[in-house]
Amino acid sequence: TNSIIKLFLSIANSIFSLGPISVSDDENIVIWTAESSDGKPLIAVFNVSSENRNITVDLSEYGVFGKYVLRDLWKKEDIAEVESTFACDVNCHGAKIYKLI
């Protein structure tokens, strides 16, 4: 998981206007947000547990409102239209990084 966090920090520091902000950090899940250089929200979801998890992200908890297209930055593909929440399957010690466009 540390290498994934370092990758996210590297991406955030090189292309995003604001560095990442840790907005959720419980025993098994870490969720970070940042703002891209074009002002779009970025959300990283980390599963720090030893089990695969389905993680639901409530966008309103992070000040994100409205309809967006959820883009997986690693896969470089649009996943779905989202409005208030989205769920993602994250492998143990894994991460997903999304941009809301």
WORAUR-V873802 format. One record per residue. N is the residue number from 1. RES is the residue in three letters. SS is DSSP state (hx for helix, st for strand, lp for the rest). D_FIRST is the distance of its C-alpha to the first C-alpha in Angstrom with 1 decimal. Layout:
# WORAUR-V873802
N:RES:SS:D_FIRST
N:RES:SS:D_FIRST
This chain:
# WORAUR-V873802
1:THR:lp:0.0
2:ASN:hx:3.8
3:SER:hx:5.4
4:ILE:hx:5.1
5:ILE:hx:6.3
6:LYS:hx:8.7
7:LEU:hx:9.9
8:PHE:hx:10.7
9:LEU:hx:12.4
10:SER:hx:14.2
11:ILE:hx:15.4
12:ALA:hx:16.5
13:ASN:hx:18.3
14:SER:hx:20.0
15:ILE:hx:21.3
16:PHE:st:21.2
17:SER:lp:24.0
18:LEU:lp:22.1
19:GLY:lp:18.8
20:PRO:lp:16.1
21:ILE:st:17.1
22:SER:st:15.1
23:VAL:st:17.3
24:SER:st:15.8
25:ASP:st:13.8
26:ASP:lp:14.8
27:GLU:lp:13.8
28:ASN:lp:11.7
29:ILE:st:11.4
30:VAL:st:10.7
31:ILE:st:12.9
32:TRP:st:13.8
33:THR:st:16.9
34:ALA:st:18.7
35:GLU:st:22.0
36:SER:st:22.5
37:SER:lp:25.4
38:ASP:lp:27.6
39:GLY:lp:26.9
40:LYS:lp:24.9
41:PRO:st:22.1
42:LEU:st:18.5
43:ILE:st:16.1
44:ALA:st:12.3
45:VAL:st:11.1
46:PHE:st:7.7
47:ASN:st:8.1
48:VAL:lp:6.8
49:SER:lp:9.7
50:SER:lp:10.9
51:GLU:lp:13.0
52:ASN:lp:13.2
53:ARG:st:14.5
54:ASN:st:16.9
55:ILE:st:16.2
56:THR:st:19.2
57:VAL:st:19.2
58:ASP:st:22.5
59:LEU:hx:23.1
60:SER:hx:25.9
61:GLU:hx:23.7
62:TYR:hx:22.4
63:GLY:lp:25.9
64:VAL:lp:25.7
65:PHE:lp:29.0
66:GLY:lp:30.7
67:LYS:lp:30.1
68:TYR:st:27.5
69:VAL:st:26.3
70:LEU:st:22.5
71:ARG:st:21.3
72:ASP:st:18.1
73:LEU:lp:17.3
74:TRP:lp:15.5
75:LYS:lp:18.3
76:LYS:lp:20.8
77:GLU:st:22.7
78:ASP:st:24.1
79:ILE:st:23.1
80:ALA:st:25.6
81:GLU:st:27.7
82:VAL:st:26.4
83:GLU:lp:28.4
84:SER:lp:27.1
85:THR:st:24.1
86:PHE:st:21.9
87:ALA:st:19.7
88:CYS:st:16.9
89:ASP:st:15.5
90:VAL:st:11.7
91:ASN:lp:10.7
92:CYS:lp:9.0
93:HIS:lp:5.2
94:GLY:lp:6.2
95:ALA:st:7.7
96:LYS:st:11.3
97:ILE:st:13.1
98:TYR:st:16.8
99:LYS:st:20.0
100:LEU:st:23.0
101:ILE:lp:26.1
